[in-house]
Amino acid sequence: MKTKFYLFFAAIFIAGISFVSCDKDDTNSGGGGGGGNDNQPEAPIELKPGVRHYFTSASYGDIIQLTIDGDNSTYSFINETTGETGSGPLSVSSNPKLNGIFQTVIAGKTYHTIELPGVAVISTLKLGNTLNSICFGISSDIHVENDYTMEDYAGKYLFLNFDDSEKDPDYTLGGYEVFNNGAYTWTFIEWEYNQPIYAGEGSGTFYFAGEDNSRVEYVESDGYSGFGSVLPGKLFFMDNGEGYGFAVGVETPSAPITKSQIAGSYKFVSVISHGVTSVGYYSLPATGNNVTFYETDGEGNVYDSADEGAVVHYYDRIPSLNNVFKLVSTVEIEGYQANNTSYFILLPGEMMMYFALDSGEVVAYGLALKVN
């Protein structure tokens, strides 16, 4: 059982090795990547001053209002699904290798939060439901500051589902297209991921659900409805309902992106099979395959590119997908060689979502933000 556990981490770490846009968030670090953390700033990255609001969903399927108070280094939340409210401190991680990731200790357990101010937030905080392992939110403030219309939401997106369940590679990555009138179509993409597809599985319509347009209600053609939020030109999330988690979509750029456009250090939270989480960073180069990483699961398992030998066999963008990179690599852990294929879906310079395959199974998936 222990061997299998390590195997899951190996898959994730390798995923990080391949590309340039992800970081996992935790106090005990570990991970896989390849790039180098030499550019990590020595001075601790503090929370940005000011109060920021995020409309958030979680892996159980909760709807949450999350507030980050950078002036007082605290968070507060209202879980609209469970009715729970709460607050707590956010402090710089005690692990210097997790600079830019903030921690909260509750009942002896450390939780992690990553914020790209005014854009998005990722957290392992439970936020009113002990069944949650990962939470993701989009800025609500930007909708107060801008009078967006439904036409601003139009675009093509690639999405992943986050729900703590075991995943079939054929139902992991999907395409989603929103039209000017709020109508949308979606489908899953075959696991070889060799072409973009945005219709075929379902369809529906978006409606504004709040006075500031920070929330949208989506109604499927079969009558199912839920809530979400869109950051025009960048990303969206859709709550899938209680027990079904949420989906995050990244807009597909009109032209292919390059390694230089996504180079830098990305902090991440990763979900390993059965809801175990880990955190860390991936440092991605502007050219070549020299990716470095660090990841920890909080239980003493640490993966560091400085210690673990990792070999990248292939790392490049999938030709038919403008913002998806594929990594094929091998990592050796306690004498076992794990061969992994990882896929990274990027919002250049800001965020990344990803998943790792081992022996045809999805063994890990996660979200990352570029916070420095």
N, C-alpha and C positions, 0 to 999 in steps of 0.2 A: 504494500500500500504506500509505503514511504517512497519507493522507487517511482511509482506512478505519479505521486505528488510532484516530485522533482521534474518529471517529464513535462508536466504542464508548464512549469516555470521556464523550462528550456525553450519551449515553443514560443513563449512570449518574448523571451529575451532575444531570441533570434529574430523575431519580428522586428524588434527595435533596431537590431543591428542593420537591417536592410535599409532603412529609410530615414528621412529627415524630418520628422514632424511629430514626435510623440514623446511624452514623458510620463512616467508613472510615479504616483505620489505616496510616500510612506516613510516611516522613520527608520526602518532597518534596511533599506535599499537592496537592490539587486536588479538584474535586468539584462537585456541583451541589446546590443546595438553596435555601433562602431562609428566613431567619429571623434570622440574625445571630449573631455570635460575641462580642457585646459582654459577655456574661455569663461568658465564659471566665475562670477565675481566673488571676491573674498568678503566684501562687506555684505552683511545680511540684507536681503530684499525685504523691505517692510511693506505693510499694506498701504495702498495709495490713500491719501486723506480724502474725506468726503463720505457721504452715505449713498449706497447704490442698491437698487432693487432688481430682483430677478424672478421671473415667472418660471417655476421649476417643476420637473417631474422626477420620479424615482423608479427604481427597478421593480417595485411591486406594482406601480401604476398610480401612485398618489399624485394629487395636484397640490402644489406648495407655493406659498409666497415666502421668499428668502431675502433677507436684508443683510448687507455687509456694511458695517460701520467702521470705516477706516480711521476715523478720528479717535475712537475708543477701542479699536482692535477687538470688536465683538461681532457676533452674528445673532440674528433672531429669525424665527420662522412661525408661520401659521400653516398647518397642514389641513387643507380644506377637506380632505378625504376622511381623515380620522378625527378631526376636531382638536387635535393636540397643538399646543403652542410651546415655545421654549426659546432659550437664548443661552449664550455661553461665550467664552473667550476664544480668540484666534491669536496664536503666538507663532513666532518664527520657529521652524522645526529645529529640534535639538540636534538633528543630524546635519552637519554642514554640507553633506553631499546632496541634501534636498533643499538647497537654497531656493526660495521662491515658492515653497510649499508651506502652508500653515497647518498647525496641529492644534487639536483640542483633546484633552485627556478627560475621559468620563469613566468612573468606576475602574480605574486602572488600565483602561484600553485607550489606545491612541487612534484618533480619527484625523483625516487629512482633507484639506480644502485647497483648491487651486483656482485663482481668479484672474481672468483677463479683463480688467476693469472696463465697464461699459459695454462689454461684448458677451461674455459667458462665464459660467462658474461650474466647477466639478467638485463633488464632495463625497466622502464615505460616511459622513454623519448620517444618523438614522432619520433625523428630521421628523420625528413623530410617529415612526413605524419601525419596529425592530426587524421587520422583514426586508427592509431596504439595504442594499449593499453599495449602490452607486446612485448619485443624484446628478442631474444636469439642468442648468437654467440659462435662459437668455435674458438679456437686459430688458426691463420694462421701461426704464427711463428714456431710452432712445425713441420710444413711441410717443412719449409726452412731448419730446423736443421736436418731433417731425410729424407732419400731417400726412401719413402714408395712406395710399389708396390700394385697392386690390391689385391694380396694375403693377404696383411696385413689387408685389410678391411673385409675379410671374417668372418662371424660370425652370430649368431642369436640374434635378438633384440626384445624388446617390445617397442611399440611406442604409443604416444598420439598426437592428432591434436590440434593446438592452432589457433583459428580463430574467436574468439569473438561471435560465434553463439551458439544457443541452441543445446544441444547434446542429441542424443538418446543413452542410455546405451549400446545398441547392436552395436553401431558404434563409440565407444570411445577408447577402448583399442585394439591394434592390434599387430600381430606378423610379423616380417620381417627377411628374411634370405638372406645373401649375400654370393655368392660362389666365389671360387678362380679366376674364369675368368671374374668376374664382373657381371655375371647374378644374378638376385634376384627374389624372390617371396614374396608376402605379403597377409595378410588377416586380417579381424577383428575377435576378440574373443568374444564368447557369453557372455552376461553380468554377468552370474554367475562366469565367470573367473575360471573355474575349470580344465582347461587343456591348455597347450601351443600349439598353432597352428601357422604355419609360411607360409602356402600356401593355395590358394583356391580362392582369390579375384582378384589378378592381378600379373603381372610379367613384367620384363624388364631387362635393362642392364645399368651398370655404365660405364662411360668413363671419363678419366681425362680431365678437362677443363682448366687447367692452367699450366704454366711451373713448378711451385713448387708443383703441385698436391694438393694444399689446397682446390681446388674446384673440384667437380665431376658434370658431367651432367648425369641425369638419363633419359632414354627414355623408356616409357611404351610400352607394346605390342600393345596398341591401337594407338600409335603415339604421345601421349602427352609427353612433355619433360619439365624438370625443372633443377634447380641447388641446390646443397647442399654441405655438408662437413662431413668428417668422422674423428673422433679421434680414431685411431686403438685401439681395445681392451676395449673401453669405451663407446662411444656414437656417434650419428650422428644427423644431422638435414637436412631436405629436404624442400625447399621452394615449396609451392603448387601453386604458381601463384597469380596474383593480385586478391584480393577479397577472397582468399581461405586460407590465413595464412601459417602455416608451421607445420611440424611434427618433433618431437624429439624422438629419440630412444635410449634406454639404453641396452647395451649388456647383454644377459642372461648368468650368470656364470654357469660353468659346475657342481658346487656343491651348495647345499643350503647355504644361508648366515644366520647368527645368529644376535640377537639383539646386542650382544657385538661388532660385526663388524661394526655396523652403529651408535653406540652410539655417542652423542655429540650434539652441537648446530648448527642448520641449519637455514639460513636466506632465506626468501621466498618472492616471488611475487605471488599473487593469483588473478585469474580472476573469478569474480562472474558473474552470468547470465547477459547477455546483456552488457558485457564489462567493468563493474565497477571493479576497482582493489583495492587490499589491500596489506599490507606488514607486516612483523613481524618475529618471530622466533618460532621454535619448539626445545625444549631441550629434547633429548631422552635418556633414561637410558640403561645401559648395561643388566639389568635384570628387570623383572616385568613390570608394567604398569604405573609407576610414571612419566608420561610425563607432562612437563609444557609448556606453550605457551603464546604468546603475539601477538596481531594483531590490526591493525588500518586501517580504510578506508580513512583517511585523511579528513573526514567530521565530526569528533567528536564522531564517534562510535568506542569504544575501548573494546577489549575483552582480559581479563587477567586471567590466571588460578588462580592467587592469589585472585581474586574477584569473578569470576564466578564459581559456583559449577558445576562440570562435573563428570559424572560417566562412566567409561569404562567397558562395559559388556564383551567385547572380543577383544583381540589384539594378533595376531600371524601371522606367515607366512602361506600363502596358500600352503598346502603340495605339490601340483603338479607344483608350480611355484617357482623357486629357489630364486627369488629376489622381490617377491610381498607379502606385508603384508596387512592384512585386519583388520580394526578397526570397531567395533560396539559400539556406545556410545550414551549417552543422555546428553544434556546440557539445562539448564533452563535460558531463557532470558525474562525478563519482564513478568514472570508468565507463559510463554509458554514453554512447553517441546518439544524439537526437537530431534527426533531419527534419527541418521545418520549412514550410512555405508560408510567407506572411504577405498580407495585402494592406497598403496604407492609402487611405482616402484623405486628400489634403485640401484645406483652405489656406493657401499660401501665406506664410508669415504669421498665422494666428492660431490655427488648431488642426488637429488630426484625429481621425478615428481609424481603428485598425482591428484586424483579427488574424489569428495564427492557425494554421492547419498542421496536424501531425498524423500520418497514416490515414489521411482522408477525413479526419475528424477535426471539428473546430474545438481547440483546446483553450483558447483565450481570446478576449476581445477587450477593447478599451477606448478611452478618450484622452486627449492630451491638448494642452494649451502652451503657446509660446509666450512666456511671461517675462522674458528679459532679452 
